[in-house]
Amino acid sequence: MTNKFSLLIFFNLLVAFGVCQSNVNKLSSKIMYTAPDKTVWKTYRDEINPNKSKGVLIYQHVPITDSKGRTIEPVIAFIYERQNSIVDPVKYAEAALAKKQFNPKYTRQGGYPQYSSDKHSAVYAGEYTRDGIKHKVVLGYICCNSIGIEIVCDATDEVFKNVEADMTAFLRSVKVRD
């Protein structure tokens, strides 16, 4: 009876961890990060393409009401992909920034160790306006072991201060093991 009960617990744990495992691990087990607080940040999207070469993980903050009564849902987007060649994180960032739909004005903040825990990183701060509303963004880029990562932390200017600590903590937690 005890063996059956132990086996039942083992299989339940196995299923629970399998269901909770992020698709990031399907691309590479070398990508490490600490998920934001699940009580306020919900997984909005966790997908990887069929050939497991590119994926996205998006966390969305529970709604925050700003001073104008608008419902704001800040996001942390984590985009990861395999690369055919080793690319410098600044060049990787420049290519990604050139493709941004809202053309943020940005400045490079630095990388490791002040803004990121990964030695192969570049971090930018920026802002842009969409639908007449100013947004602040923190953008992180990591290139290591043929893996490219883009982290986009986005919130409206007014609520950014409410989520900035969570966003920078997430960005600092992302690392690719050598």
C-alpha positions as CSV (number, residue, x, y, z in Angstrom):
1,M,0.0,0.0,0.0
2,T,2.8,2.4,0.9
3,N,4.6,1.7,-2.4
4,K,1.4,2.4,-4.4
5,F,0.9,5.7,-2.5
6,S,4.5,6.7,-3.1
7,L,4.2,5.9,-6.8
8,L,1.0,7.9,-7.0
9,I,2.6,10.9,-5.4
10,F,5.6,10.5,-7.7
11,F,3.5,10.5,-10.9
12,N,1.4,13.4,-9.7
13,L,4.6,15.4,-9.1
14,L,6.0,14.4,-12.5
15,V,2.8,15.6,-14.3
16,A,2.7,18.8,-12.3
17,F,6.3,19.7,-13.1
18,G,5.8,18.7,-16.7
19,V,2.8,20.9,-17.1
20,C,4.4,23.9,-15.3
21,Q,7.7,23.7,-17.3
22,S,8.2,26.6,-19.6
23,N,8.8,26.2,-23.3
24,V,12.2,28.0,-22.9
25,N,13.6,24.6,-21.7
26,K,12.5,23.1,-25.0
27,L,14.9,25.4,-26.8
28,S,17.8,25.1,-24.3
29,S,18.2,24.0,-20.7
30,K,21.1,26.6,-20.5
31,I,18.6,29.5,-20.3
32,M,18.0,30.4,-16.7
33,Y,15.7,33.0,-15.2
34,T,13.5,33.7,-12.2
35,A,9.8,34.2,-13.0
36,P,8.2,37.3,-11.6
37,D,5.8,37.1,-8.7
38,K,2.8,35.0,-9.8
39,T,0.4,36.8,-7.6
40,V,0.7,39.9,-9.8
41,W,2.3,38.7,-13.0
42,K,0.3,36.1,-15.0
43,T,1.7,34.0,-17.9
44,Y,0.0,35.5,-20.9
45,R,1.8,33.5,-23.6
46,D,4.3,30.7,-23.6
47,E,5.0,29.4,-27.1
48,I,7.7,27.9,-29.2
49,N,7.7,27.4,-32.9
50,P,7.3,23.9,-34.3
51,N,11.0,23.4,-35.1
52,K,11.9,24.7,-31.6
53,S,14.2,27.4,-32.9
54,K,12.3,30.5,-31.6
55,G,9.9,31.1,-28.7
56,V,8.2,33.8,-26.7
57,L,7.2,34.0,-23.0
58,I,5.1,36.9,-22.0
59,Y,4.1,37.9,-18.5
60,Q,1.3,40.4,-18.0
61,H,0.7,42.3,-14.8
62,V,-2.7,42.4,-13.2
63,P,-4.5,45.5,-14.2
64,I,-3.4,48.8,-12.6
65,T,-5.8,51.8,-12.9
66,D,-4.0,55.1,-13.7
67,S,-5.0,58.6,-12.7
68,K,-7.3,58.9,-15.7
69,G,-9.2,55.7,-14.9
70,R,-7.5,53.7,-17.6
71,T,-6.7,50.0,-17.1
72,I,-3.0,49.4,-17.7
73,E,-1.5,45.9,-18.0
74,P,2.3,46.2,-18.1
75,V,4.2,43.4,-19.8
76,I,7.5,41.5,-19.7
77,A,8.2,39.8,-23.0
78,F,11.0,37.2,-23.2
79,I,11.9,36.3,-26.8
80,Y,14.5,33.7,-27.4
81,E,16.0,32.0,-30.5
82,R,18.7,29.8,-31.8
83,Q,21.4,31.6,-33.8
84,N,23.5,30.2,-36.5
85,S,26.5,32.3,-35.5
86,I,27.8,34.0,-32.4
87,V,26.7,37.6,-32.5
88,D,27.7,40.5,-30.3
89,P,24.8,41.6,-28.0
90,V,25.1,45.2,-29.1
91,K,24.8,44.2,-32.8
92,Y,21.9,41.9,-31.9
93,A,20.2,44.7,-30.0
94,E,20.7,47.1,-32.9
95,A,19.1,44.7,-35.4
96,A,16.2,44.1,-33.0
97,L,15.7,47.8,-32.2
98,A,15.6,48.7,-36.0
99,K,12.6,46.4,-36.3
100,K,10.5,47.9,-33.4
101,Q,7.1,49.0,-34.6
102,F,6.9,52.1,-32.4
103,N,10.5,53.3,-32.9
104,P,11.5,53.9,-29.2
105,K,14.0,56.6,-28.3
106,Y,16.5,54.7,-26.3
107,T,19.9,54.9,-24.7
108,R,22.3,52.1,-23.8
109,Q,22.5,51.7,-20.0
110,G,25.2,49.0,-20.0
111,G,25.2,45.3,-19.3
112,Y,27.0,43.0,-16.9
113,P,27.2,43.3,-13.9
114,Q,25.3,46.5,-13.2
115,Y,22.2,45.8,-15.3
116,S,22.4,42.0,-16.1
117,S,23.8,38.8,-14.6
118,D,24.9,37.6,-18.0
119,K,28.3,38.7,-19.3
120,H,27.1,38.6,-22.9
121,S,24.4,41.3,-22.5
122,A,23.4,44.9,-23.4
123,V,20.6,46.8,-21.7
124,Y,18.8,49.8,-23.0
125,A,16.2,52.2,-21.5
126,G,13.7,54.0,-23.8
127,E,10.4,55.5,-24.3
128,Y,7.8,55.8,-27.1
129,T,4.3,57.1,-27.6
130,R,1.4,54.9,-28.8
131,D,-2.1,56.2,-29.2
132,G,-1.1,59.4,-27.5
133,I,0.1,57.6,-24.4
134,K,3.8,57.7,-23.4
135,H,5.4,54.4,-22.6
136,K,8.7,53.5,-20.8
137,V,10.6,50.4,-21.8
138,V,13.6,48.5,-20.6
139,L,15.2,46.3,-23.3
140,G,17.7,43.6,-22.6
141,Y,19.7,41.6,-25.1
142,I,21.8,38.5,-24.5
143,C,23.8,36.5,-27.0
144,C,25.6,33.4,-25.8
145,N,26.1,29.8,-26.9
146,S,24.2,30.3,-30.2
147,I,21.2,31.7,-28.3
148,G,19.8,35.2,-28.7
149,I,17.5,36.6,-26.1
150,E,15.5,39.8,-26.2
151,I,13.7,41.0,-23.0
152,V,11.1,43.8,-23.4
153,C,9.7,45.4,-20.3
154,D,6.9,47.9,-21.2
155,A,4.5,50.0,-19.2
156,T,2.9,53.4,-19.5
157,D,4.9,56.3,-18.1
158,E,2.6,56.8,-15.2
159,V,2.5,53.2,-13.9
160,F,6.1,52.3,-14.8
161,K,7.4,53.2,-11.3
162,N,4.9,50.6,-9.9
163,V,6.5,47.7,-11.8
164,E,10.0,48.9,-12.5
165,A,11.6,46.9,-9.7
166,D,9.9,43.6,-10.9
167,M,10.9,44.3,-14.5
168,T,14.6,45.0,-13.6
169,A,14.7,42.0,-11.3
170,F,13.4,39.8,-14.1
171,L,15.9,41.2,-16.6
172,R,18.8,40.8,-14.1
173,S,17.8,37.1,-13.5
174,V,18.0,36.0,-17.1
175,K,21.2,34.2,-17.9
176,V,22.6,31.7,-20.4
177,R,25.0,29.2,-18.8
178,D,28.3,28.9,-20.6
